[in-house]
Amino acid sequence: LTSLPTNLGSLAITTLSLSKNSLLTQAISQSAICNSQSVLGKSLVHLDISANRLNSIPTDLFKLTSIATLNLSHNQIRSLEGWQPGLVCLVRLDLSNNKISNLGKLPVILGGNSPRVKSLALQNNALTLIPPALGLLDRLDHIDLRGNPQRAVRLSILDRSCKDILSFLENRLEPKEVEAIRFEQSKYSSGTASDNPSSLGPNNGINGPTSEPVAPKESALEIELEREIESQTIQLNNVHLSEPQKYATKKKLAMTKSKLIRERRRIQMESKN
């Protein structure tokens, strides 16, 4: 398949598998799958678009608030910079066997906006850096990060249990960094999808929340600082750096992180006013 039937939106089904086709991102975006107001969009819980030709994630997928399982493995996705809040009922996410080199805000948004997520598959991608922020996804019971070209985390660590991997990553964060990430996660928390069934309505979250989660807009400085931190972290993981160079990079990275914390606090204060 290279396109989808136009009457797909009238189907009241909970599971849809489109695996092993030739669907492009545009084909998914233009289909009824991404119409959150269609019968299909409201009822879909398990969606499999693996082994297709997606090079990015269709933006309107994030409007499907009933989705619990999303399989995007074995595609050609290169970056998750476009990851957005919205998948509030997400439990299992498979992004394995793509070409992903940048997770963008995935760790932060999942932590704040998808509090029910239990499984995250990112193996066999192009990650040169594993963000320590993944360690704060403490509700996960499965995570796979193997098969990436990064060198900062040994394979012996990545072969361990989910709990051990998360603990290792979290321990690489300074207390102030943990505070900053938790704060950023809170910006994406809608408070509509929790483990408390009463907060999910009579259908236990199958039909999603009644309102879309809204996150405060980032400032230009915040975006710039985040990019600097990512760049400096990659530099720090360069095995060819001399000790003086590592020291200078660490110092620069610490200063940039402090600036980011101050900027986020400023944004928080302004949003309260």
PyMOL commands that set and color helices and strands:
alter all, ss='L'
color gray80, all
select helices_A, chain A and resi 6-10+25-29+32-34+39-43+59-63+106-113+132-136+155-158+162-170+175-187+197-200+220-236+243-272
alter helices_A, ss='H'
color red, helices_A
select strands_A, chain A and resi 15-17+46-48+69-71+92-94+119-121+142-144
alter strands_A, ss='S'
color yellow, strands_A
deselect
rebuild
show_as cartoon
